[in-house]
Amino acid sequence: MDGLKAQLDKLGVKFFWRTEVTGFVRDGTRIRAAQTSGGDFFSDEFVLCGGAWSPVVAPDLGLTLPMQAGKGYSLTLRKPRQLPQICALLTEARVAVTPMGYH
């Protein structure tokens, strides 16, 4: 995450820490501004990336997101015999497998 933030800083991205989104200014189906605790932020485009909170915010935007927050245990294998190529959900065992690119 530090590397991503550093790259975004280089690209001129502005971060507004501890700023809560409280609503949106809409014009029909278009979002004109995000209302926040630090004032309104106007833009031509918005990206919803609230993680587990996204489905809570989505209805205010007329969106339905079939997401469910998850929690549990994590196990990282440094050198697995076979590295998975894609993410997988093993629903019977309630297990998620994610390749993390360790080499």
C-alpha positions in Angstrom: 0.0 0.0 0.0 2.9 2.3 0.7 4.1 1.9 -2.9 0.7 2.5 -4.3 0.3 5.7 -2.3 3.7 6.9 -3.3 2.9 6.4 -7.0 -0.5 8.1 -6.6 1.3 11.0 -4.9 3.6 11.3 -7.9 0.6 11.4 -10.2 -0.9 14.3 -8.2 -3.7 12.5 -6.4 -5.0 14.4 -3.4 -5.9 12.4 -0.3 -8.4 13.7 2.2 -7.9 11.6 5.4 -10.6 11.4 8.1 -13.2 12.8 5.6 -16.5 11.0 5.8 -18.8 10.8 2.7 -22.3 11.7 4.0 -24.3 11.8 0.7 -24.3 12.7 -2.9 -25.5 15.5 -5.1 -27.3 14.0 -8.1 -28.7 15.3 -11.3 -31.0 12.6 -12.6 -28.8 9.5 -12.9 -25.5 11.5 -12.8 -23.5 12.1 -9.6 -22.4 15.7 -9.5 -20.7 15.8 -6.1 -19.9 13.8 -3.0 -21.0 15.5 0.1 -18.4 15.0 2.9 -17.6 16.2 6.3 -15.0 18.4 4.6 -17.4 20.0 2.1 -18.7 19.0 -1.3 -16.3 17.4 -3.8 -17.4 18.0 -7.4 -16.2 15.8 -10.3 -17.1 14.3 -13.7 -16.5 10.8 -12.5 -16.5 8.9 -9.2 -15.2 5.5 -8.0 -17.0 3.7 -5.2 -14.3 1.8 -3.3 -15.6 1.5 0.2 -14.8 -2.2 0.6 -17.3 -3.9 2.9 -19.2 -0.6 3.3 -19.9 -0.3 -0.5 -23.3 -2.1 -0.3 -24.4 0.4 2.4 -23.6 3.4 0.2 -24.7 1.8 -3.1 -28.5 2.2 -2.6 -28.2 6.0 -2.3 -26.7 5.8 -5.8 -29.3 3.5 -7.2 -26.9 0.6 -7.3 -27.3 -3.0 -6.1 -24.0 -4.7 -5.1 -24.1 -8.4 -4.3 -21.3 -8.2 -1.7 -21.0 -9.7 1.7 -18.3 -8.9 4.2 -16.2 -11.8 5.3 -14.0 -12.5 8.3 -12.1 -15.5 9.5 -8.6 -16.9 9.6 -5.8 -16.5 7.1 -3.0 -18.9 6.2 -0.1 -17.9 3.9 2.1 -20.5 2.4 5.4 -19.1 1.3 6.3 -21.9 -1.2 3.2 -23.9 -2.1 3.6 -26.9 -4.3 1.3 -25.4 -6.8 0.3 -21.7 -6.9 -3.3 -21.1 -7.8 -3.7 -19.1 -11.0 -7.1 -17.5 -10.1 -9.1 -16.8 -7.0 -11.5 -19.6 -5.9 -14.3 -19.9 -3.4 -14.7 -23.4 -2.0 -18.2 -22.9 -0.8 -18.6 -26.4 0.8 -15.6 -25.7 3.1 -16.2 -22.0 3.4 -12.7 -21.3 2.1 -11.3 -18.7 -0.2 -8.1 -19.2 -2.1 -6.2 -16.2 -3.5 -2.9 -16.2 -5.4 -0.8 -13.4 -4.0 2.1 -13.5 -6.5 4.8 -14.7 -4.1 7.8 -16.1 -6.1 
